[in-house]
Amino acid sequence: MIDSTKFKRYQGTLIKRPYANTPSKASSGMLPLGKENDFEVFANFASSGYPILLGIDEHYQLLSELVAHANEHLNKPTILLRISMPGGMRLPANLLADNVLLAEAIENEEQKLVSQNIELLVIEDRFSRIKVDNNDNTIKLRLYGENQTNNSALAPLIDHLHAHGVLEGNAK
């Protein structure tokens, strides 16, 4: 179990389009459905009740910008980034950097990395990008290590999120 007194945290909810004044590529690509069973499986996916405010490209762009801010303002910490499928595109280069670990289920990795007593930033986003994501448009940041005692360490990342439509807290 992780001791919550040993890290800084932030939680926010995406409430508007992060790149509202920028054209975006339509995200209506077809899944590779070829067999009857493929359609049946897809039809049985539950749909999210949360609005879709960004596409897959914009999602990766926002995550890439957060990683860039983290590397700039936190002295290149290890970054554990929750990423979910479908992705449908190439990842930006900085999401594949040596200090970034991508995982869908991050809990075990987070505990392992915290036990190493390193500077660690966890970015756990649940932005809905397609109707079957079943996400709730939240993002959580957790910072462990030497910067965790600095109350303003997450400020550049939080400011960036606020500028891109994320409201602090768990808005519904």
C-alpha positions as CSV (number, residue, x, y, z in Angstrom):
1,M,0.0,0.0,0.0
2,I,1.3,3.4,-0.9
3,D,1.5,6.0,1.9
4,S,-0.5,9.0,0.6
5,T,1.5,11.4,2.8
6,K,4.6,10.8,0.6
7,F,3.4,12.4,-2.6
8,K,1.6,15.5,-4.1
9,R,-1.5,14.9,-6.0
10,Y,-3.9,16.6,-8.3
11,Q,-7.2,15.6,-9.8
12,G,-9.2,17.4,-12.5
13,T,-11.9,16.8,-15.0
14,L,-11.9,17.7,-18.7
15,I,-15.0,20.0,-19.1
16,K,-14.4,21.5,-22.6
17,R,-12.5,20.8,-25.8
18,P,-8.8,21.4,-25.1
19,Y,-8.0,22.7,-28.6
20,A,-11.4,24.3,-29.4
21,N,-10.0,26.9,-31.8
22,T,-7.8,24.4,-33.7
23,P,-9.1,22.2,-36.5
24,S,-8.8,18.5,-35.7
25,K,-8.9,15.4,-37.8
26,A,-12.2,13.6,-37.7
27,S,-12.1,10.6,-35.5
28,S,-14.6,8.5,-37.3
29,G,-12.2,5.8,-38.6
30,M,-13.6,2.3,-38.9
31,L,-12.5,-0.5,-36.7
32,P,-11.2,-3.5,-38.6
33,L,-14.5,-5.4,-38.5
34,G,-14.5,-8.2,-41.0
35,K,-16.2,-11.2,-39.4
36,E,-19.6,-11.5,-38.0
37,N,-18.2,-12.1,-34.6
38,D,-16.3,-8.8,-34.8
39,F,-19.6,-6.9,-35.1
40,E,-21.1,-8.8,-32.2
41,V,-18.2,-8.1,-29.9
42,F,-18.2,-4.4,-30.7
43,A,-22.0,-4.2,-30.3
44,N,-21.7,-5.5,-26.8
45,F,-19.3,-2.9,-25.6
46,A,-20.8,-0.6,-23.0
47,S,-20.9,3.1,-24.0
48,S,-19.7,5.9,-21.8
49,G,-22.1,8.5,-20.5
50,Y,-19.5,11.2,-20.6
51,P,-19.0,13.6,-23.4
52,I,-16.2,13.1,-25.9
53,L,-14.2,16.3,-25.9
54,L,-11.1,15.3,-27.7
55,G,-10.0,12.8,-30.3
56,I,-7.2,10.3,-30.2
57,D,-4.7,12.7,-31.9
58,E,-5.6,15.5,-29.4
59,H,-5.4,13.1,-26.5
60,Y,-1.8,12.1,-27.4
61,Q,-1.0,15.8,-28.0
62,L,-2.2,16.8,-24.5
63,L,-0.3,13.9,-22.9
64,S,2.9,14.8,-24.9
65,E,2.6,18.4,-23.8
66,L,2.3,17.3,-20.1
67,V,5.4,15.0,-20.4
68,A,7.3,17.9,-22.0
69,H,6.3,20.2,-19.1
70,A,7.2,17.5,-16.6
71,N,10.7,17.0,-18.1
72,E,11.3,20.8,-18.2
73,H,10.0,21.7,-14.7
74,L,10.7,18.5,-12.7
75,N,14.2,17.7,-13.8
76,K,13.2,14.8,-16.1
77,P,11.5,12.4,-13.6
78,T,10.5,8.9,-14.3
79,I,7.0,9.2,-15.7
80,L,4.4,6.4,-15.4
81,L,1.6,7.2,-17.9
82,R,-1.7,5.3,-18.1
83,I,-2.5,4.7,-21.7
84,S,-5.5,2.9,-23.0
85,M,-6.5,1.3,-26.3
86,P,-7.6,1.8,-28.9
87,G,-4.8,4.2,-29.9
88,G,-5.1,4.2,-33.6
89,M,-2.0,6.2,-34.4
90,R,1.8,6.6,-33.7
91,L,2.7,8.0,-30.4
92,P,4.6,11.3,-30.1
93,A,8.3,10.6,-29.7
94,N,8.6,12.0,-26.1
95,L,6.0,9.5,-24.9
96,L,8.5,6.8,-26.0
97,A,11.4,8.4,-24.2
98,D,13.6,6.4,-21.8
99,N,12.1,8.1,-18.7
100,V,8.5,7.3,-19.7
101,L,6.7,4.0,-18.9
102,L,3.4,3.4,-20.6
103,A,0.9,0.9,-19.0
104,E,-2.8,0.3,-19.0
105,A,-3.0,-1.0,-15.4
106,I,-0.6,1.2,-13.5
107,E,-1.1,0.2,-9.9
108,N,1.5,-2.5,-9.6
109,E,4.1,-0.5,-11.5
110,E,3.4,2.5,-9.4
111,Q,4.0,0.6,-6.2
112,K,7.3,-0.9,-7.6
113,L,8.6,2.5,-8.7
114,V,7.6,4.2,-5.4
115,S,9.5,1.6,-3.5
116,Q,12.7,2.6,-5.4
117,N,12.5,6.1,-3.9
118,I,13.0,7.9,-7.2
119,E,11.3,11.0,-8.5
120,L,8.2,9.7,-10.1
121,L,5.3,11.4,-11.8
122,V,2.2,9.3,-12.4
123,I,-0.2,10.7,-15.1
124,E,-3.5,8.7,-14.9
125,D,-5.9,10.1,-17.4
126,R,-9.4,8.8,-18.2
127,F,-10.4,11.1,-21.0
128,S,-13.2,9.7,-23.2
129,R,-12.0,9.7,-26.8
130,I,-14.5,7.3,-28.3
131,K,-17.9,6.2,-27.1
132,V,-16.7,2.8,-25.8
133,D,-13.9,4.1,-23.7
134,N,-16.0,4.0,-20.5
135,N,-13.8,6.8,-19.1
136,D,-15.0,9.7,-17.0
137,N,-12.9,12.5,-18.4
138,T,-10.7,12.8,-15.2
139,I,-7.0,13.1,-14.9
140,K,-4.9,12.4,-11.8
141,L,-1.3,13.5,-11.2
142,R,0.8,12.1,-8.4
143,L,4.3,13.2,-7.7
144,Y,6.7,11.2,-5.5
145,G,10.3,11.8,-4.6
146,E,12.4,14.9,-3.8
147,N,10.0,17.4,-5.5
148,Q,6.9,16.0,-3.6
149,T,7.6,18.4,-0.7
150,N,7.5,21.4,-3.0
151,N,3.9,22.6,-3.0
152,S,4.3,24.3,-6.4
153,A,6.1,21.4,-8.2
154,L,3.0,20.4,-10.1
155,A,1.9,24.0,-10.8
156,P,3.2,24.1,-14.5
157,L,1.3,20.9,-15.3
158,I,-1.8,22.0,-13.5
159,D,-1.7,25.4,-15.3
160,H,-1.4,23.6,-18.6
161,L,-4.4,21.4,-17.8
162,H,-6.5,24.4,-16.7
163,A,-5.6,26.2,-20.0
164,H,-6.8,23.2,-21.9
165,G,-10.2,22.7,-20.3
166,V,-9.5,20.8,-17.2
167,L,-11.3,21.9,-14.0
168,E,-9.9,21.0,-10.7
169,G,-11.8,18.3,-8.8
170,N,-14.2,15.6,-10.0
171,A,-16.8,17.6,-12.0
172,K,-19.8,15.6,-13.4
